[in-house]
Amino acid sequence: MEEVRFEIAKLAFRKGFDMPVLRCYNENGEMGDVEDYQLINFNSFAKAEGSTQNLYSAPTLSELQKWLREERSIHAEPLLRMNGWCAIVCSIPPRQWIYESPAIYDSYEKSHREALKEALQYLPNVR
């Protein structure tokens, strides 16, 4: 399972992402994980104990997609076209088209990241 990139993790934090995950980024974009595979909501506390740096939860692409769908009623996914993949975002309900990428991507993962980033940018900041 692929975790979101650092810039998407920071964006998700600002938009209120609050699910427990296995991994996190520090402010320098360095990824860390939790011992014993414990799920932790890194976004629920501002700084690691004894640190001056914020931590940002690093969900997998599918975890962030699920959070957007279940908590924010936004559906974001890659869509296969004849010449490659594009990213789409729509609201649920009502089913309203929000975004379709003008670019075509050569991989599912690239278009998935783009869809998630666009979906997050659509949401208002909560932090």
N, CA, C and O atoms as a GROMACS GRO file, in nm:
protein
  508
    1MET      N    1   0.084  -0.118   0.000
    1MET     CA    2   0.000   0.000   0.000
    1MET      C    3   0.089   0.125   0.000
    1MET      O    4   0.184   0.136   0.077
    2GLU      N    5   0.055   0.214  -0.085
    2GLU     CA    6   0.135   0.336  -0.100
    2GLU      C    7   0.077   0.449  -0.016
    2GLU      O    8  -0.041   0.481  -0.025
    3GLU      N    9   0.164   0.510   0.066
    3GLU     CA   10   0.122   0.626   0.145
    3GLU      C   11   0.118   0.749   0.056
    3GLU      O   12   0.185   0.756  -0.047
    4VAL      N   13   0.039   0.847   0.100
    4VAL     CA   14   0.034   0.973   0.027
    4VAL      C   15   0.169   1.043   0.039
    4VAL      O   16   0.244   1.018   0.133
    5ARG      N   17   0.198   1.128  -0.053
    5ARG     CA   18   0.320   1.207  -0.049
    5ARG      C   19   0.307   1.316   0.057
    5ARG      O   20   0.197   1.348   0.103
    6PHE      N   21   0.422   1.371   0.095
    6PHE     CA   22   0.430   1.469   0.203
    6PHE      C   23   0.335   1.587   0.183
    6PHE      O   24   0.264   1.625   0.276
    7GLU      N   25   0.334   1.646   0.062
    7GLU     CA   26   0.250   1.764   0.040
    7GLU      C   27   0.102   1.731   0.054
    7GLU      O   28   0.025   1.816   0.099
    8ILE      N   29   0.061   1.611   0.017
    8ILE     CA   30  -0.079   1.572   0.033
    8ILE      C   31  -0.109   1.545   0.181
    8ILE      O   32  -0.219   1.576   0.227
    9ALA      N   33  -0.015   1.490   0.256
    9ALA     CA   34  -0.034   1.468   0.400
    9ALA      C   35  -0.055   1.601   0.472
    9ALA      O   36  -0.142   1.611   0.559
   10LYS      N   37   0.024   1.703   0.436
   10LYS     CA   38   0.006   1.835   0.498
   10LYS      C   39  -0.128   1.896   0.459
   10LYS      O   40  -0.194   1.957   0.543
   11LEU      N   41  -0.167   1.881   0.335
   11LEU     CA   42  -0.295   1.932   0.289
   11LEU      C   43  -0.410   1.862   0.360
   11LEU      O   44  -0.506   1.926   0.402
   12ALA      N   45  -0.401   1.730   0.375
   12ALA     CA   46  -0.503   1.654   0.446
   12ALA      C   47  -0.515   1.699   0.592
   12ALA      O   48  -0.625   1.708   0.645
   13PHE      N   49  -0.402   1.728   0.655
   13PHE     CA   50  -0.402   1.781   0.791
   13PHE      C   51  -0.483   1.910   0.799
   13PHE      O   52  -0.568   1.925   0.887
   14ARG      N   53  -0.457   2.003   0.707
   14ARG     CA   54  -0.528   2.132   0.706
   14ARG      C   55  -0.678   2.115   0.681
   14ARG      O   56  -0.758   2.197   0.725
   15LYS      N   57  -0.715   2.008   0.611
   15LYS     CA   58  -0.855   1.984   0.579
   15LYS      C   59  -0.927   1.902   0.684
   15LYS      O   60  -1.047   1.877   0.672
   16GLY      N   61  -0.855   1.858   0.788
   16GLY     CA   62  -0.918   1.790   0.900
   16GLY      C   63  -0.906   1.639   0.902
   16GLY      O   64  -0.977   1.574   0.978
   17PHE      N   65  -0.818   1.581   0.820
   17PHE     CA   66  -0.801   1.436   0.823
   17PHE      C   67  -0.769   1.391   0.965
   17PHE      O   68  -0.681   1.448   1.030
   18ASP      N   69  -0.842   1.289   1.015
   18ASP     CA   70  -0.826   1.251   1.155
   18ASP      C   71  -0.839   1.101   1.182
   18ASP      O   72  -0.891   1.061   1.286
   19MET      N   73  -0.794   1.020   1.088
   19MET     CA   74  -0.798   0.876   1.109
   19MET      C   75  -0.664   0.825   1.163
   19MET      O   76  -0.559   0.879   1.127
   20PRO      N   77  -0.666   0.722   1.247
   20PRO     CA   78  -0.540   0.661   1.291
   20PRO      C   79  -0.472   0.588   1.175
   20PRO      O   80  -0.538   0.519   1.097
   21VAL      N   81  -0.342   0.602   1.165
   21VAL     CA   82  -0.262   0.539   1.059
   21VAL      C   83  -0.132   0.484   1.118
   21VAL      O   84  -0.102   0.508   1.235
   22LEU      N   85  -0.057   0.412   1.038
   22LEU     CA   86   0.068   0.352   1.084
   22LEU      C   87   0.189   0.442   1.067
   22LEU      O   88   0.288   0.426   1.138
   23ARG      N   89   0.184   0.538   0.974
   23ARG     CA   90   0.303   0.616   0.943
   23ARG      C   91   0.274   0.765   0.946
   23ARG      O   92   0.159   0.808   0.941
   24CYS      N   93   0.383   0.843   0.956
   24CYS     CA   94   0.369   0.988   0.960
   24CYS      C   95   0.491   1.053   0.895
   24CYS      O   96   0.593   0.989   0.872
   25TYR      N   97   0.477   1.182   0.866
   25TYR     CA   98   0.587   1.266   0.820
   25TYR      C   99   0.618   1.369   0.928
   25TYR      O  100   0.528   1.411   1.001
   26ASN      N  101   0.745   1.410   0.938
   26ASN     CA  102   0.777   1.526   1.020
   26ASN      C  103   0.779   1.648   0.929
   26ASN      O  104   0.754   1.636   0.809
   27GLU      N  105   0.809   1.766   0.984
   27GLU     CA  106   0.805   1.888   0.905
   27GLU      C  107   0.909   1.892   0.793
   27GLU      O  108   0.897   1.972   0.700
   28ASN      N  109   1.010   1.807   0.802
   28ASN     CA  110   1.112   1.801   0.698
   28ASN      C  111   1.076   1.703   0.586
   28ASN      O  112   1.154   1.683   0.493
   29GLY      N  113   0.959   1.642   0.596
   29GLY     CA  114   0.916   1.547   0.495
   29GLY      C  115   0.974   1.409   0.512
   29GLY      O  116   0.967   1.326   0.420
   30GLU      N  117   1.032   1.382   0.628
   30GLU     CA  118   1.090   1.250   0.656
   30GLU      C  119   0.981   1.161   0.714
   30GLU      O  120   0.908   1.201   0.804
   31MET      N  121   0.971   1.039   0.662
   31MET     CA  122   0.867   0.949   0.708
   31MET      C  123   0.916   0.864   0.824
   31MET      O  124   1.031   0.820   0.827
   32GLY      N  125   0.827   0.841   0.919
   32GLY     CA  126   0.853   0.753   1.031
   32GLY      C  127   0.733   0.662   1.049
   32GLY      O  128   0.629   0.682   0.986
   33ASP      N  129   0.748   0.562   1.133
   33ASP     CA  130   0.636   0.474   1.160
   33ASP      C  131   0.628   0.444   1.309
   33ASP      O  132   0.710   0.491   1.388
   34VAL      N  133   0.528   0.368   1.344
   34VAL     CA  134   0.500   0.338   1.483
   34VAL      C  135   0.549   0.197   1.514
   34VAL      O  136   0.532   0.105   1.434
   35GLU      N  137   0.609   0.182   1.628
   35GLU     CA  138   0.652   0.050   1.671
   35GLU      C  139   0.529  -0.036   1.700
   35GLU      O  140   0.424   0.015   1.741
   36ASP      N  141   0.542  -0.164   1.680
   36ASP     CA  142   0.437  -0.262   1.711
   36ASP      C  143   0.311  -0.241   1.627
   36ASP      O  144   0.204  -0.290   1.663
   37TYR      N  145   0.321  -0.172   1.516
   37TYR     CA  146   0.209  -0.154   1.424
   37TYR      C  147   0.083  -0.101   1.490
   37TYR      O  148  -0.028  -0.148   1.462
   38GLN      N  149   0.100  -0.005   1.577
   38GLN     CA  150  -0.015   0.059   1.640
   38GLN      C  151  -0.069   0.167   1.548
   38GLN      O  152   0.007   0.238   1.482
   39LEU      N  153  -0.199   0.179   1.543
   39LEU     CA  154  -0.260   0.286   1.466
   39LEU      C  155  -0.268   0.410   1.554
   39LEU      O  156  -0.319   0.404   1.666
   40ILE      N  157  -0.219   0.521   1.504
   40ILE     CA  158  -0.217   0.647   1.579
   40ILE      C  159  -0.266   0.759   1.490
   40ILE      O  160  -0.234   0.765   1.371
   41ASN      N  161  -0.345   0.847   1.547
   41ASN     CA  162  -0.386   0.967   1.476
   41ASN      C  163  -0.282   1.075   1.503
   41ASN      O  164  -0.294   1.151   1.599
   42PHE      N  165  -0.179   1.081   1.420
   42PHE     CA  166  -0.070   1.177   1.439
   42PHE      C  167  -0.119   1.320   1.431
   42PHE      O  168  -0.058   1.410   1.490
   43ASN      N  169  -0.229   1.344   1.358
   43ASN     CA  170  -0.282   1.479   1.345
   43ASN      C  171  -0.354   1.526   1.470
   43ASN      O  172  -0.390   1.643   1.479
   44SER      N  173  -0.377   1.438   1.567
   44SER     CA  174  -0.451   1.477   1.686
   44SER      C  175  -0.364   1.546   1.790
   44SER      O  176  -0.416   1.606   1.884
   45PHE      N  177  -0.233   1.539   1.774
   45PHE     CA  178  -0.145   1.615   1.862
   45PHE      C  179  -0.049   1.694   1.777
   45PHE      O  180   0.001   1.645   1.676
   46ALA      N  181  -0.022   1.816   1.818
   46ALA     CA  182   0.053   1.909   1.734
   46ALA      C  183   0.199   1.868   1.716
   46ALA      O  184   0.250   1.874   1.604
   47LYS      N  185   0.264   1.828   1.821
   47LYS     CA  186   0.407   1.799   1.812
   47LYS      C  187   0.438   1.670   1.886
   47LYS      O  188   0.374   1.637   1.986
   48ALA      N  189   0.537   1.600   1.838
   48ALA     CA  190   0.582   1.479   1.907
   48ALA      C  191   0.641   1.520   2.042
   48ALA      O  192   0.700   1.627   2.055
   49GLU      N  193   0.625   1.436   2.141
   49GLU     CA  194   0.677   1.466   2.273
   49GLU      C  195   0.827   1.489   2.267
   49GLU      O  196   0.901   1.406   2.212
   50GLY      N  197   0.873   1.600   2.322
   50GLY     CA  198   1.015   1.633   2.322
   50GLY      C  199   1.065   1.690   2.191
   50GLY      O  200   1.185   1.708   2.174
   51SER      N  201   0.974   1.719   2.098
   51SER     CA  202   1.014   1.769   1.966
   51SER      C  203   0.952   1.907   1.944
   51SER      O  204   0.852   1.943   2.006
   52THR      N  205   1.013   1.982   1.856
   52THR     CA  206   0.956   2.111   1.817
   52THR      C  207   0.891   2.102   1.679
   52THR      O  208   0.851   2.204   1.623
   53GLN      N  209   0.880   1.981   1.625
   53GLN     CA  210   0.825   1.963   1.492
   53GLN      C  211   0.685   1.904   1.496
   53GLN      O  212   0.654   1.820   1.580
   54ASN      N  213   0.601   1.950   1.404
   54ASN     CA  214   0.470   1.889   1.386
   54ASN      C  215   0.486   1.754   1.318
   54ASN      O  216   0.583   1.731   1.245
   55LEU      N  217   0.392   1.666   1.343
   55LEU     CA  218   0.384   1.538   1.273
   55LEU      C  219   0.256   1.540   1.190
   55LEU      O  220   0.155   1.595   1.231
   56TYR      N  221   0.262   1.478   1.073
   56TYR     CA  222   0.149   1.473   0.982
   56TYR      C  223   0.118   1.327   0.952
   56TYR      O  224   0.206   1.254   0.905
   57SER      N  225  -0.005   1.284   0.977
   57SER     CA  226  -0.044   1.147   0.944
   57SER      C  227  -0.022   1.121   0.796
   57SER      O  228  -0.048   1.208   0.712
   58ALA      N  229   0.027   1.002   0.765
   58ALA     CA  230   0.054   0.962   0.626
   58ALA      C  231  -0.035   0.842   0.591
   58ALA      O  232   0.011   0.728   0.597
   59PRO      N  233  -0.160   0.867   0.555
   59PRO     CA  234  -0.247   0.756   0.520
   59PRO      C  235  -0.208   0.695   0.386
   59PRO      O  236  -0.137   0.758   0.307
   60THR      N  237  -0.255   0.575   0.360
   60THR     CA  238  -0.239   0.518   0.227
   60THR      C  239  -0.337   0.592   0.134
   60THR      O  240  -0.427   0.662   0.180
   61LEU      N  241  -0.316   0.574   0.005
   61LEU     CA  242  -0.408   0.637  -0.091
   61LEU      C  243  -0.551   0.591  -0.066
   61LEU      O  244  -0.644   0.673  -0.070
   62SER      N  245  -0.570   0.463  -0.040
   62SER     CA  246  -0.706   0.412  -0.019
   62SER      C  247  -0.766   0.460   0.114
   62SER      O  248  -0.887   0.482   0.122
   63GLU      N  249  -0.683   0.477   0.218
   63GLU     CA  250  -0.735   0.530   0.345
   63GLU      C  251  -0.784   0.674   0.329
   63GLU      O  252  -0.889   0.710   0.380
   64LEU      N  253  -0.707   0.755   0.257
   64LEU     CA  254  -0.749   0.893   0.234
   64LEU      C  255  -0.873   0.897   0.146
   64LEU      O  256  -0.962   0.978   0.170
   65GLN      N  257  -0.879   0.812   0.046
   65GLN     CA  258  -0.996   0.805  -0.041
   65GLN      C  259  -1.121   0.769   0.041
   65GLN      O  260  -1.227   0.828   0.022
   66LYS      N  261  -1.107   0.672   0.131
   66LYS     CA  262  -1.219   0.630   0.216
   66LYS      C  263  -1.263   0.743   0.309
   66LYS      O  264  -1.383   0.767   0.325
   67TRP      N  265  -1.168   0.814   0.369
   67TRP     CA  266  -1.201   0.926   0.457
   67TRP      C  267  -1.276   1.034   0.381
   67TRP      O  268  -1.376   1.086   0.430
   68LEU      N  269  -1.229   1.069   0.263
   68LEU     CA  270  -1.298   1.170   0.182
   68LEU      C  271  -1.441   1.127   0.152
   68LEU      O  272  -1.533   1.208   0.161
   69ARG      N  273  -1.460   1.002   0.117
   69ARG     CA  274  -1.592   0.951   0.081
   69ARG      C  275  -1.684   0.946   0.203
   69ARG      O  276  -1.798   0.992   0.196
   70GLU      N  277  -1.635   0.889   0.314
   70GLU     CA  278  -1.722   0.866   0.429
   70GLU      C  279  -1.741   0.988   0.518
   70GLU      O  280  -1.849   1.006   0.576
   71GLU      N  281  -1.639   1.072   0.531
   71GLU     CA  282  -1.647   1.185   0.622
   71GLU      C  283  -1.677   1.319   0.553
   71GLU      O  284  -1.730   1.410   0.616
   72ARG      N  285  -1.645   1.330   0.426
   72ARG     CA  286  -1.663   1.458   0.355
   72ARG      C  287  -1.753   1.447   0.233
   72ARG      O  288  -1.773   1.545   0.161
   73SER      N  289  -1.808   1.328   0.209
   73SER     CA  290  -1.897   1.304   0.095
   73SER      C  291  -1.839   1.349  -0.038
   73SER      O  292  -1.907   1.409  -0.121
   74ILE      N  293  -1.711   1.319  -0.056
   74ILE     CA  294  -1.640   1.350  -0.180
   74ILE      C  295  -1.583   1.220  -0.235
   74ILE      O  296  -1.515   1.146  -0.164
   75HIS      N  297  -1.611   1.193  -0.361
   75HIS     CA  298  -1.557   1.073  -0.426
   75HIS      C  299  -1.445   1.116  -0.520
   75HIS      O  300  -1.464   1.201  -0.606
   76ALA      N  301  -1.326   1.057  -0.502
   76ALA     CA  302  -1.210   1.088  -0.584
   76ALA      C  303  -1.147   0.958  -0.630
   76ALA      O  304  -1.119   0.869  -0.550
   77GLU      N  305  -1.124   0.947  -0.762
   77GLU     CA  306  -1.066   0.822  -0.812
   77GLU      C  307  -1.002   0.842  -0.948
   77GLU      O  308  -1.029   0.940  -1.018
   78PRO      N  309  -0.915   0.748  -0.985
   78PRO     CA  310  -0.862   0.746  -1.120
   78PRO      C  311  -0.969   0.691  -1.214
   78PRO      O  312  -1.052   0.610  -1.174
   79LEU      N  313  -0.965   0.734  -1.338
   79LEU     CA  314  -1.059   0.686  -1.438
   79LEU      C  315  -0.981   0.652  -1.564
   79LEU      O  316  -0.905   0.734  -1.615
   80LEU      N  317  -1.000   0.530  -1.613
   80LEU     CA  318  -0.928   0.485  -1.731
   80LEU      C  319  -0.994   0.539  -1.857
   80LEU      O  320  -1.114   0.522  -1.878
   81ARG      N  321  -0.915   0.604  -1.938
   81ARG     CA  322  -0.957   0.655  -2.069
   81ARG      C  323  -0.886   0.574  -2.177
   81ARG      O  324  -0.804   0.488  -2.146
   82MET      N  325  -0.917   0.603  -2.300
   82MET     CA  326  -0.854   0.529  -2.412
   82MET      C  327  -0.703   0.548  -2.416
   82MET      O  328  -0.630   0.456  -2.452
   83ASN      N  329  -0.655   0.667  -2.378
   83ASN     CA  330  -0.512   0.698  -2.390
   83ASN      C  331  -0.439   0.706  -2.257
   83ASN      O  332  -0.325   0.753  -2.254
   84GLY      N  333  -0.499   0.663  -2.149
   84GLY     CA  334  -0.433   0.666  -2.018
   84GLY      C  335  -0.533   0.692  -1.906
   84GLY      O  336  -0.654   0.673  -1.923
   85TRP      N  337  -0.481   0.735  -1.795
   85TRP     CA  338  -0.562   0.758  -1.675
   85TRP      C  339  -0.586   0.907  -1.653
   85TRP      O  340  -0.497   0.989  -1.678
   86CYS      N  341  -0.705   0.942  -1.605
   86CYS     CA  342  -0.731   1.080  -1.562
   86CYS      C  343  -0.784   1.074  -1.419
   86CYS      O  344  -0.816   0.967  -1.368
   87ALA      N  345  -0.794   1.189  -1.355
   87ALA     CA  346  -0.841   1.197  -1.217
   87ALA      C  347  -0.978   1.262  -1.217
   87ALA      O  348  -1.000   1.362  -1.285
   88ILE      N  349  -1.072   1.206  -1.140
   88ILE     CA  350  -1.205   1.266  -1.129
   88ILE      C  351  -1.241   1.286  -0.982
   88ILE      O  352  -1.196   1.212  -0.895
   89VAL      N  353  -1.323   1.387  -0.958
   89VAL     CA  354  -1.374   1.417  -0.824
   89VAL      C  355  -1.520   1.456  -0.839
   89VAL      O  356  -1.554   1.537  -0.926
   90CYS      N  357  -1.607   1.400  -0.755
   90CYS     CA  358  -1.747   1.441  -0.755
   90CYS      C  359  -1.800   1.436  -0.612
   90CYS      O  360  -1.745   1.367  -0.526
   91SER      N  361  -1.907   1.510  -0.589
   91SER     CA  362  -1.970   1.510  -0.456
   91SER      C  363  -2.076   1.401  -0.452
   91SER      O  364  -2.134   1.365  -0.554
   92ILE      N  365  -2.101   1.349  -0.330
   92ILE     CA  366  -2.204   1.247  -0.312
   92ILE      C  367  -2.281   1.278  -0.185
   92ILE      O  368  -2.217   1.308  -0.085
   93PRO      N  369  -2.410   1.273  -0.182
   93PRO     CA  370  -2.497   1.327  -0.283
   93PRO      C  371  -2.500   1.479  -0.275
   93PRO      O  372  -2.447   1.528  -0.175
   94PRO      N  373  -2.551   1.557  -0.359
   94PRO     CA  374  -2.599   1.510  -0.488
   94PRO      C  375  -2.480   1.479  -0.576
   94PRO      O  376  -2.370   1.530  -0.552
   95ARG      N  377  -2.498   1.400  -0.672
   95ARG     CA  378  -2.388   1.363  -0.763
   95ARG      C  379  -2.359   1.480  -0.855
   95ARG      O  380  -2.422   1.501  -0.958
   96GLN      N  381  -2.260   1.555  -0.812
   96GLN     CA  382  -2.221   1.674  -0.887
   96GLN      C  383  -2.074   1.663  -0.923
   96GLN      O  384  -1.989   1.640  -0.837
   97TRP      N  385  -2.044   1.681  -1.050
   97TRP     CA  386  -1.907   1.673  -1.100
   97TRP      C  387  -1.830   1.793  -1.048
   97TRP      O  388  -1.874   1.906  -1.065
   98ILE      N  389  -1.715   1.771  -0.986
   98ILE     CA  390  -1.633   1.879  -0.932
   98ILE      C  391  -1.508   1.901  -1.017
   98ILE      O  392  -1.469   2.015  -1.043
   99TYR      N  393  -1.446   1.792  -1.060
   99TYR     CA  394  -1.317   1.805  -1.128
   99TYR      C  395  -1.290   1.684  -1.216
   99TYR      O  396  -1.319   1.570  -1.178
  100GLU      N  397  -1.234   1.709  -1.334
  100GLU     CA  398  -1.174   1.604  -1.416
  100GLU      C  399  -1.043   1.660  -1.468
  100GLU      O  400  -1.039   1.768  -1.526
  101SER      N  401  -0.937   1.588  -1.448
  101SER     CA  402  -0.805   1.637  -1.485
  101SER      C  403  -0.794   1.656  -1.636
  101SER      O  404  -0.838   1.570  -1.713
  102PRO      N  405  -0.736   1.768  -1.678
  102PRO     CA  406  -0.710   1.786  -1.820
  102PRO      C  407  -0.593   1.700  -1.867
  102PRO      O  408  -0.581   1.670  -1.986
  103ALA      N  409  -0.508   1.661  -1.773
  103ALA     CA  410  -0.390   1.580  -1.806
  103ALA      C  411  -0.427   1.432  -1.807
  103ALA      O  412  -0.519   1.388  -1.738
  104ILE      N  413  -0.354   1.357  -1.886
  104ILE     CA  414  -0.365   1.212  -1.888
  104ILE      C  415  -0.236   1.157  -1.825
  104ILE      O  416  -0.126   1.198  -1.861
  105TYR      N  417  -0.253   1.064  -1.732
  105TYR     CA  418  -0.139   1.007  -1.658
  105TYR      C  419  -0.109   0.867  -1.709
  105TYR      O  420  -0.198   0.796  -1.756
  106ASP      N  421   0.016   0.828  -1.697
  106ASP     CA  422   0.056   0.696  -1.746
  106ASP      C  423   0.040   0.586  -1.643
  106ASP      O  424   0.067   0.469  -1.672
  107SER      N  425  -0.005   0.622  -1.521
  107SER     CA  426  -0.025   0.518  -1.420
  107SER      C  427  -0.147   0.548  -1.334
  107SER      O  428  -0.187   0.663  -1.317
  108TYR      N  429  -0.204   0.441  -1.281
  108TYR     CA  430  -0.317   0.450  -1.190
  108TYR      C  431  -0.280   0.532  -1.067
  108TYR      O  432  -0.357   0.617  -1.024
  109GLU      N  433  -0.160   0.507  -1.011
  109GLU     CA  434  -0.118   0.573  -0.888
  109GLU      C  435  -0.104   0.724  -0.906
  109GLU      O  436  -0.146   0.801  -0.819
  110LYS      N  437  -0.046   0.768  -1.017
  110LYS     CA  438  -0.030   0.912  -1.041
  110LYS      C  439  -0.166   0.980  -1.051
  110LYS      O  440  -0.186   1.087  -0.995
  111SER      N  441  -0.259   0.918  -1.123
  111SER     CA  442  -0.392   0.978  -1.136
  111SER      C  443  -0.468   0.972  -1.004
  111SER      O  444  -0.547   1.061  -0.974
  112HIS      N  445  -0.444   0.867  -0.924
  112HIS     CA  446  -0.508   0.856  -0.793
  112HIS      C  447  -0.460   0.970  -0.700
  112HIS      O  448  -0.541   1.034  -0.633
  113ARG      N  449  -0.329   0.993  -0.698
  113ARG     CA  450  -0.276   1.104  -0.617
  113ARG      C  451  -0.333   1.238  -0.661
  113ARG      O  452  -0.367   1.322  -0.578
  114GLU      N  453  -0.343   1.259  -0.791
  114GLU     CA  454  -0.399   1.383  -0.843
  114GLU      C  455  -0.545   1.401  -0.801
  114GLU      O  456  -0.586   1.510  -0.761
  115ALA      N  457  -0.624   1.294  -0.810
  115ALA     CA  458  -0.765   1.300  -0.770
  115ALA      C  459  -0.778   1.335  -0.622
  115ALA      O  460  -0.862   1.418  -0.585
  116LEU      N  461  -0.697   1.273  -0.538
  116LEU     CA  462  -0.703   1.301  -0.394
  116LEU      C  463  -0.661   1.444  -0.363
  116LEU      O  464  -0.724   1.511  -0.281
  117LYS      N  465  -0.556   1.491  -0.429
  117LYS     CA  466  -0.510   1.629  -0.408
  117LYS      C  467  -0.618   1.728  -0.448
  117LYS      O  468  -0.645   1.824  -0.375
  118GLU      N  469  -0.680   1.708  -0.562
  118GLU     CA  470  -0.786   1.798  -0.608
  118GLU      C  471  -0.907   1.794  -0.515
  118GLU      O  472  -0.968   1.897  -0.488
  119ALA      N  473  -0.942   1.676  -0.467
  119ALA     CA  474  -1.054   1.663  -0.374
  119ALA      C  475  -1.026   1.740  -0.245
  119ALA      O  476  -1.114   1.810  -0.194
  120LEU      N  477  -0.905   1.728  -0.193
  120LEU     CA  478  -0.868   1.801  -0.071
  120LEU      C  479  -0.870   1.952  -0.094
  120LEU      O  480  -0.915   2.026  -0.007
  121GLN      N  481  -0.822   1.997  -0.209
  121GLN     CA  482  -0.821   2.140  -0.237
  121GLN      C  483  -0.961   2.198  -0.245
  121GLN      O  484  -0.981   2.316  -0.220
  122TYR      N  485  -1.058   2.115  -0.280
  122TYR     CA  486  -1.198   2.158  -0.288
  122TYR      C  487  -1.256   2.189  -0.149
  122TYR      O  488  -1.343   2.274  -0.136
  123LEU      N  489  -1.207   2.119  -0.048
  123LEU     CA  490  -1.260   2.133   0.089
  123LEU      C  491  -1.206   2.260   0.157
  123LEU      O  492  -1.096   2.304   0.127
  124PRO      N  493  -1.284   2.318   0.248
  124PRO     CA  494  -1.233   2.432   0.324
  124PRO      C  495  -1.132   2.388   0.429
  124PRO      O  496  -1.137   2.274   0.476
  125ASN      N  497  -1.041   2.476   0.465
  125ASN     CA  498  -0.945   2.447   0.571
  125ASN      C  499  -1.015   2.446   0.705
  125ASN      O  500  -1.105   2.527   0.730
  126VAL      N  501  -0.976   2.355   0.792
  126VAL     CA  502  -1.029   2.352   0.929
  126VAL      C  503  -0.917   2.377   1.030
  126VAL      O  504  -0.944   2.398   1.148
  127ARG      N  505  -0.794   2.374   0.985
  127ARG     CA  506  -0.679   2.402   1.073
  127ARG      C  507  -0.589   2.505   1.008
  127ARG      O  508  -0.487   2.542   1.064
   0.00000   0.00000   0.00000
